[in-house]
Amino acid sequence: MKRVYNFSAGPSMLPLPVLEKAQSELLNYRDSGMSVMELSHRSGLFTDIITKAEEVLRELMHIPENYKVLFLQGGASQQFAMAPMNLLVKSGKADYVNTGSWSKKAIKEAKKYGQIRVIASSEEENFTYIPKVEKNMIDPEADYVHITTNNTIEGTTFPEIPDTGDVPLVADMSSNILSEEIDVSKFGLIYAGAQKNIAPAGLTVVIIREDLIGNAPESCPTMLDYKTHSDSGSLYNTPPTYTIYMAKLVFEWLKELGGLKEMERINREKAQLLYDYINGSAMFTSPVQPDSRSIMNVPFVTKSGDTDLEAAFIKEAQGLGLETLKGHRSVGGMRASIYNAMPVEGVEKLVNFMREFEKNYK
Ligand SMILES: *Cc1c(COP(=O)(O)O)cnc(C)c1O
């Protein structure tokens, strides 16, 4: 069977054991004579799936009791609006940190709902680093502070989570949720589109502190009110049932692996392999400042900026089963997304190829 190492930024690789498990249960789930895709979202079998998915996610992330887990649709992009619609309710002001294309979209959307201030930005340096965020930069009256913990396109990540004091911290964690241990209690709201590190596309995971639910204005559409989904256990309407099932399998795979501590160890090992090679290379370089480098998305470019050479690299890599290494158009060059499901062997194969390529084209 042909399987490649897929370095796509999303939708991205899923763990092979998860795909195999899904395949083995595809036609007849738990002797129901049905696929999970055909089960009613009100059935006992599906109730077990969504309950277990939440339970294992809570265990993996040590989610405190006073937080709700919601399984929604609309992608992380819908959260760009849903968060302000629900949270901009006291002062109507929020502080945002601008660290890349996704932050910019979140800021643009939030401006429709209130007074948005950008308190730190790295845009003038093409988002190649994470700006410092100090407590005294934050408006104590702000309804929340918003950050993008990992910048998928630019390949940067917050080296530490800013301390926002009593102002709730809202985080777009789409591309690094479950990649390492985090302290959920530092956040008011975490959201993530599933297609990077959780499951196939179609699901958005929201983790929200209970006091931030139920404050949306009367005019808020029912489907965009966190309370609707919190009150109904994410079953107000038909949820993305199959994707929730796949998420459950991924959570169970992570638990079996040893949880997020072990996952983080493996992810750091993979990233180290790649950055060590890039740092010592005469041909390739990273556009990102060392202290801001992501362990999930690793952009790299040729030092000469030779786009023909880069095109040859991408083409030859593909011939060897190293797929989707083309960089985002805003950064250029190459990008290797090495999410949880990318095995160490995939990164080793990439580094070996880079070494060969460098020798052949120097
Ligand atoms: C992919 C991504 C998004 C967009 O997610 P959708 O689910 O497609 O809306 C937003 N933020 C970050 C950080 C992402 O990586």
The ligand as an SDF file (V2000), in Angstrom:
LIG
                    3D

 15 15  0  0  0  0  0  0  0  0999 V2000
   -5.8210   26.7420    9.8900 C   0  0  0  0  0  0  0  0  0  0  0  0
   -5.9020   27.8530   10.8470 C   0  0  0  0  0  0  0  0  0  0  0  0
   -7.0550   28.6660   10.9500 C   0  0  0  0  0  0  0  0  0  0  0  0
   -8.2420   28.5070   10.0390 C   0  0  0  0  0  0  0  0  0  0  0  0
   -8.9230   27.3750   10.3680 O   0  0  0  0  0  0  0  0  0  0  0  0
  -10.3190   26.9810    9.6510 P   0  0  0  0  0  0  0  0  0  0  0  0
  -10.7390   25.8130   10.4690 O   0  0  0  0  0  0  0  0  0  0  0  0
   -9.9930   26.6590    8.2280 O   0  0  0  0  0  0  0  0  0  0  0  0
  -11.2290   28.1340    9.7690 O   0  0  0  0  0  0  0  0  0  0  0  0
   -7.0660   29.6540   11.9060 C   0  0  0  0  0  0  0  0  0  0  0  0
   -6.0240   29.8390   12.7270 N   0  0  0  0  0  0  0  0  0  0  0  0
   -4.9050   29.0830   12.6630 C   0  0  0  0  0  0  0  0  0  0  0  0
   -3.7910   29.3310   13.6080 C   0  0  0  0  0  0  0  0  0  0  0  0
   -4.8260   28.0650   11.7200 C   0  0  0  0  0  0  0  0  0  0  0  0
   -3.7140   27.3110   11.6540 O   0  0  0  0  0  0  0  0  0  0  0  0
  1  2  1  0
  2  3  1  0
  2 14  2  0
  3  4  1  0
  3 10  2  0
  4  5  1  0
  5  6  1  0
  6  7  2  0
  6  8  1  0
  6  9  1  0
 10 11  1  0
 11 12  2  0
 12 13  1  0
 12 14  1  0
 14 15  1  0
M  END
$$$$
